[in-house]
Amino acid sequence: DQQVKQNSPSLSVQEGRISILNCDYTNSMFDYFLWYKKYPAEGPTFLISISSIKDKNEDGRFTVFLNKSAKHLSLHIVPSQPGDSAVYFCAICSLNTGFQKLVFGTGTRLLVSP
Amino acid sequence: DTGVSQDPRHKITKRGQNVTFRCDPISEHNRLYWYRQTLGQGPEFLTYFQNEAQLEKSRLLSDRFSAERPKGSFSTLEIQRTEQGDSAMYLCASSLVLAGTSNTGELFFGEGSRLTVL
């Protein structure tokens, strides 16, 4: 039973445009949400996070939106750059568990073309 | 380099052999995690340590797997009698979690140890 779903395995965007990556989760007990980026042959790198008490968190070109009623979060990258090309994973956890057990989605491969 | 380091980066072994991976976390981090990633999947939680104590193990961690963090610093993950299904990327991560403070939930991952079982 997959608790975190990223239904788009890949996304292609032109440089300068907006990239929107989506993630759905099934269990409302999870209350902390993160996005990680992974380049080939490297480990995942933390990008941005949001807790369930917020519906938006912004960090430079990256914004995460959370819709708790729909159990949906999204990552917006504006403007997209070729260096953003990577696999993006959403991850969820419960504050009660102290973050030790992140549940990851299957990832979306983003390709930003010049 | 003060990030999480893992060794070896690649390991090819024959079925039935034992393998051991080592992880050196960021020095001041009190938590250390092991994850496994197979092709087309996201990382899956295996186990984690708070200092030297192993506090949780996933059901994915069969009795052929054992992890240690003897002095609360580096950790080893041993797989005995490897099977082809053990082929995966084994990721180590660390974090600093302090009680009573606001934590971001950020885990710092190493580059992983790729295991291929023939």
Interface residues (C-beta under 8 A of the other chain):
Chain A: V4 Y32 L34 Y36 A41 E42 G43 P44 T45 F46 S49 F89 A91 C93 G98 F99 Q100 K101 L102 V103 F104 G105 T106 G107
Chain B: V4 R31 Y33 G40 Q41 G42 P43 E44 F45 Y48 L55 E56 L91 A93 S95 V97 N103 T104 G105 E106 L107 F108 F109 G110 E111 G112
